[in-house]
């Protein structure tokens, strides 16, 4: 299973980073336009702040999911884990990834329920569904679960998950 899961997860992770970078460029563009409109044109675009906030949600959530896959998040490498004997360390690391995966499932499910419940409402100044604010959270939950599963399988197989950018 790990043989096909790793390339798929690496591809998804890289795609998420490309989307996050595009989102960052979108934030810079929208905020620049907002500042230009406010101070040069003396006509602030009312939609710019709302759109920038939507971009921030996508950048943050996809970045967090990639952080789980590439082990770029804090907390998983503690002193306690490092000083444990190897046979105990692997079980502790598996437990950590199981807990992160459970968190991802719970986050994804509840974010989807929330997104579904607010779909009929519109984001002020944009006219887009309010559910767009919660969809990246649901997607990140699914990705965090998938990436945690990959780490668990790799630990059991005695392998290491290489970051997506290698």
C-alpha positions in Angstrom: 0.0 0.0 0.0 2.8 2.4 0.8 4.3 1.8 -2.7 1.4 3.7 -4.3 0.3 5.9 -1.4 3.7 7.7 -1.2 3.9 9.0 -4.8 0.2 10.0 -4.7 0.7 11.9 -1.4 3.9 13.5 -2.6 2.0 14.8 -5.7 -1.0 16.0 -3.6 1.4 17.7 -1.2 3.2 19.5 -4.0 -0.1 20.5 -5.6 -1.2 21.9 -2.2 2.0 24.0 -2.0 1.5 25.4 -5.5 -2.1 26.3 -4.5 -0.8 27.9 -1.3 1.8 29.9 -3.2 -0.8 31.0 -5.7 -3.0 32.0 -2.7 -0.1 34.1 -1.3 0.3 35.8 -4.6 -3.5 36.4 -4.6 -3.3 37.9 -1.1 -0.5 40.3 -2.1 -2.3 41.3 -5.3 -5.6 41.9 -3.6 -4.1 43.8 -0.6 -1.9 45.9 -3.0 -5.0 46.8 -5.0 -6.9 47.6 -1.8 -4.1 50.0 -0.6 -3.8 51.5 -4.1 -7.6 52.1 -4.2 -7.7 53.6 -0.7 -4.7 55.9 -0.9 -4.3 56.7 -4.6 -7.9 56.5 -6.0 -9.5 57.5 -2.8 -12.0 54.7 -3.4 -11.5 51.6 -1.3 -12.7 48.4 -3.0 -15.0 46.9 -0.4 -14.6 43.3 -1.6 -10.8 43.2 -1.3 -10.6 42.4 2.4 -13.2 39.7 2.2 -11.3 38.0 -0.7 -8.0 38.3 1.0 -9.5 36.5 4.1 -10.7 33.7 1.8 -7.2 33.4 0.3 -5.7 33.3 3.9 -7.9 30.3 4.8 -6.8 28.3 1.8 -3.1 29.2 2.2 -3.2 28.3 5.9 -5.1 25.0 5.6 -3.2 23.6 2.7 0.1 24.7 4.3 -0.9 23.0 7.5 -1.7 19.7 5.7 1.7 19.8 3.9 3.3 20.5 7.2 1.9 17.2 8.5 3.2 15.3 5.5 6.6 16.8 5.4 6.9 16.7 9.2 7.4 20.5 9.3 5.1 21.0 12.2 6.2 21.5 15.8 5.7 19.0 18.6 6.4 15.6 17.0 10.1 15.7 17.8 10.3 16.1 21.5 13.2 15.4 23.8 11.2 12.6 25.4 10.8 10.8 22.1 14.5 11.3 21.2 15.8 9.7 24.4 13.5 6.7 24.3 14.9 3.3 23.3 14.2 2.6 19.6 11.6 -0.2 20.3 9.5 2.3 22.4 10.1 5.3 20.2 8.4 3.7 17.2 5.2 3.0 19.1 5.2 6.5 20.5 5.6 8.0 17.0 2.8 5.8 15.7 0.6 7.0 18.5 1.4 10.6 17.6 0.4 10.0 14.0 -2.7 8.1 15.0 -3.8 11.1 17.1 -3.0 13.6 14.4 -5.0 11.4 11.9 -7.9 11.3 14.3 -7.7 15.0 14.7 -7.7 15.3 10.9 -10.8 13.1 10.5 -12.7 15.0 13.2 -11.7 18.4 11.7 -12.6 17.3 8.2 -15.9 15.9 9.1 -17.0 18.8 11.3 -15.7 21.4 8.8 -17.7 19.7 6.1 -20.9 19.7 8.2 -20.3 23.4 9.0 -19.6 24.2 5.3 -22.8 22.4 4.3 -24.9 24.3 6.9 -23.7 27.7 5.8 -23.7 27.1 2.0 -26.9 29.1 1.4 -25.4 32.2 3.1 -23.3 34.7 1.1 -20.0 36.3 2.1 -20.7 40.0 2.3 -19.2 42.1 -0.5 -18.3 39.0 -2.5 -21.6 37.3 -3.2 -20.0 33.9 -2.9 -21.2 31.1 -0.6 -20.0 31.3 3.0 -19.2 27.6 2.7 -16.1 28.5 0.7 -14.6 29.6 4.0 -15.0 26.1 5.4 -14.2 23.9 2.5 -10.4 24.3 2.8 -10.7 23.2 6.5 -12.6 20.1 5.4 -10.1 19.3 2.6 -7.1 19.9 5.0 -8.7 17.4 7.5 -8.9 14.7 4.8 -5.3 15.4 3.7 -4.0 15.4 7.3 -5.6 12.0 7.8 -4.2 10.7 4.5 -0.7 12.0 5.3 -0.8 10.6 8.8 -1.8 7.2 7.4 1.3 7.4 5.2 3.5 8.1 8.2 2.0 5.2 10.2 2.6 2.8 7.3 6.1 4.0 6.8 6.9 3.6 10.5 5.6 0.0 10.4 7.6 -0.7 7.3 10.7 0.8 8.7 10.9 3.5 6.1 10.9 7.3 6.3 8.6 9.7 4.5 10.6 12.0 2.3 9.4 15.6 2.1 7.6 16.4 -1.2 10.3 18.8 -2.4 13.1 16.2 -2.7 
